[in-house]
Structure formats: structure tokens, C-alpha cells
Amino acid sequence: MEFQEFYEDGRDACLRAVLAGVGDRQLAEDLVAEAFTRAYAAWPSVRRHPSPAAWVVRTALNTRVSWWRRRRREVPFDAGEAAPAPSPADGGGLDPALLALLRGLPQRQREVIAYRVFLDLDTRATAAAMGVSPGTVTAHLSRAVATLRGHLLLTDPEAGR
């Protein structure tokens, strides 16, 4: 597979996965763009990865951590001025209520949801992408689904019968 084909086929799924992980549309777009740029630069090795899309998502999420570490050391120019309120994130096809619930999950649970649901990776591939054991993936997925299930209400009263 050539890079352009990979990009066209995988960009939206990667964006949704990263968006589920970070919860901010603009940040997710920036991270995915950066990750695809890195994938392009290393395409000969990335194309041999068992799941190049997982490589892109992991790179995007790692990039976010790197950006956060650099930014936390920055001092605001005018500390007395209130920061502007964040605008509602464009969910990129995700239900805003679901996106809000995903933001409330712990980081690892969001990552498992991103890989398992949005990239449709199996447990073993998810574990390899995250650098954890398959049992850890299963546990995080189970906890995330239980939390989400506890918050989601049936919208159709007839569906619960």
C-alpha cells in the first residue's frame, strides 16, 4: 500500500480515535496531521507495522504528551487575564453527549476505546499498540464500557422492554 492510499483510507478513523482520546477537535486534527507527517517520513518502516493506523494514533497521543510537557513549563504573559472559555468541540461525527462521556474516562480507558472501537483493532493488536498486556486491555475496556453504560440512558422507552 502506498502512503497516499493509506492516508485517504485511514485519516478519518485515526481522527475519530484521537478525538475520542483528547476530546478537542482542533487539537485532534493537529495531532493527527503531525502523526501522519511523521508516518510519511518513516513510511518504509511504518508500512511494515502490523497496524499502521495504530502507529499513527499512538504517535498522535504521544505527541500530545510531549506538547503538554513543554507547555506546562510556559508561564502566561498576563496571569491576571482570564483564559477564554473553550468553544464547543466539533465532534467530527461523534455524538456530543458521547464525546463528553469519553472525556470523563481515565486516559487508558479512552485509549482502549479509541483502538478497539474507532480503529476496530483486536485485543492483541490493541495491547501491542499500547505496550500493555491483553488482559490489561480487556480490563480497561470492561471498565470503560461499564462506566459508559451507567451514564447512557435509553432514548427510546420501548427499546428497554
Salt bridges, closest charged atoms under 4 A:
GLU2 OE2 - ARG47 NH2 3.73
ASP12 OD1 - ARG11 NH1 3.62
GLU29 OE2 - ARG25 NE 2.70
GLU34 OE2 - ARG38 NE 2.95
GLU111 OE1 - ARG58 NH2 2.76
GLU111 OE1 - ARG108 NH1 3.73
GLU158 OE2 - ARG161 NH1 3.61
